Amino acid sequence: TDELTATRIQTSLGKTVFGQWIETPAQTGKALTFTYVTPKIVTTKKGISSYTLHLDKQSGARSLTTQVRITLPEGMSLVGTLPEGTQTTPKGVNWTGVLDKDKEITIFWKKKKE
């Protein structure tokens, strides 16, 4: 548990899991933001690196509108993304969608030419 935010951070089935409790009055909404630096889980083949973020929908939970931002390391340029429709930015990708089932977002990048 993170002492500053009381966020539960643990590993389950080889994945990092975040848990946070927030109270939201009826008929209102709140945004919850996590900033997370991944461990070394990047794959590189023929100069193209990739990272896949797995979003698991909690069983029994309602579908949830979810926003994800993935920022590339300095000195890198984006090559492509999955799924199609993922919004690209100069520094990475943004994805907004309904988490109604498990989803994956994959980004591909390479070192910028000097």
Phi, psi and omega per residue, in radians:
T1 nan 2.299 3.083
D2 -1.295 2.137 -3.067
E3 -1.168 -0.557 -3.108
L4 -1.269 -0.743 -3.027
T5 -1.901 -0.166 -3.058
A6 1.115 0.361 3.082
T7 -1.368 2.267 3.058
R8 -1.418 2.221 3.107
I9 -2.199 2.120 -3.117
Q10 -2.601 3.033 3.096
T11 -1.957 2.326 3.120
S12 -2.461 2.169 3.139
L13 0.944 0.666 3.102
G14 1.379 0.162 -3.129
K15 -2.091 2.605 3.024
T16 -1.440 2.287 -3.066
V17 -2.119 2.317 3.090
F18 -1.870 2.451 3.063
G19 -2.374 2.286 -3.125
Q20 -2.563 2.465 3.126
W21 -1.939 2.187 3.045
I22 -2.306 2.493 3.084
E23 -1.649 2.295 -3.125
T24 -2.263 2.079 3.117
P25 -1.029 2.656 3.134
A26 -0.966 2.531 3.098
Q27 1.152 0.345 3.088
T28 -2.278 3.050 3.106
G29 -2.472 2.798 3.079
K30 -2.404 2.680 3.058
A31 -1.775 2.443 3.089
L32 -2.161 2.186 -3.071
T33 -2.046 2.293 3.022
F34 -2.012 2.346 2.979
T35 -1.956 2.189 -2.994
Y36 -2.423 2.228 3.047
V37 -1.726 2.125 -3.062
T38 -1.247 2.656 2.944
P39 -1.226 -3.082 -3.096
K40 -1.335 1.466 -3.109
I41 -2.197 0.577 -3.138
V42 -1.698 2.433 3.084
T43 -1.830 2.385 3.109
T44 -2.247 2.233 3.081
K45 -2.414 2.226 3.098
K46 0.915 0.698 3.080
G47 1.424 -0.038 3.109
I48 -1.860 2.154 3.116
S49 -1.737 2.667 3.105
S50 -2.489 2.671 3.075
Y51 -2.476 2.363 3.101
T52 -2.057 2.202 3.052
L53 -1.733 2.181 3.115
H54 -1.724 2.156 3.070
L55 -1.893 1.979 -3.114
D56 -1.749 2.141 3.055
K57 -1.332 2.259 3.140
Q58 -1.215 2.274 -3.141
S59 -0.987 2.291 3.112
G60 1.481 -0.203 -3.139
A61 -1.412 2.648 3.066
R62 -1.166 2.735 3.032
S63 -1.107 2.514 -2.997
L64 -2.334 2.295 3.011
T65 -1.216 2.237 -3.018
T66 -2.237 2.426 3.060
Q67 -2.082 2.330 3.141
V68 -2.260 2.378 3.033
R69 -2.185 2.212 3.066
I70 -2.054 2.154 -3.096
T71 -1.803 2.280 3.123
L72 -1.270 2.670 3.016
P73 -1.102 2.705 3.101
E74 -0.984 2.496 3.070
G75 1.406 0.178 -3.122
M76 -1.983 2.677 3.074
S77 -2.197 2.491 -3.093
L78 -1.215 2.378 3.101
V79 -1.856 -0.674 -3.131
G80 -3.066 3.013 -3.128
T81 -2.520 2.745 2.947
L82 -2.353 2.466 -0.023
P83 -1.327 2.938 3.058
E84 -1.060 2.618 -3.138
G85 1.623 -0.060 3.063
T86 -1.241 2.222 -3.083
Q87 -1.304 2.256 3.117
T88 -1.722 2.619 3.075
T89 -2.301 2.933 3.112
P90 -1.067 -0.408 -3.087
K91 -1.899 0.053 -3.133
G92 2.764 -2.430 -3.093
V93 -2.400 2.690 2.997
N94 -2.197 2.414 3.073
W95 -2.317 2.298 3.045
T96 -2.224 2.262 3.135
G97 -2.918 3.101 3.120
V98 -1.638 2.160 3.103
L99 -1.504 1.432 -3.134
D100 -1.810 -0.098 3.048
K101 -2.791 2.986 3.099
D102 -1.031 2.464 -3.135
K103 -2.363 2.790 3.045
E104 -2.295 2.458 3.031
I105 -2.132 2.175 3.138
T106 -2.095 2.377 3.054
I107 -2.113 2.568 3.125
F108 -2.179 2.366 -3.134
W109 -2.603 2.916 3.087
K110 -2.484 2.909 3.112
K111 -1.211 2.376 3.117
K112 -1.124 2.530 3.064
K113 -1.265 2.415 -3.107
E114 -1.679 nan nan
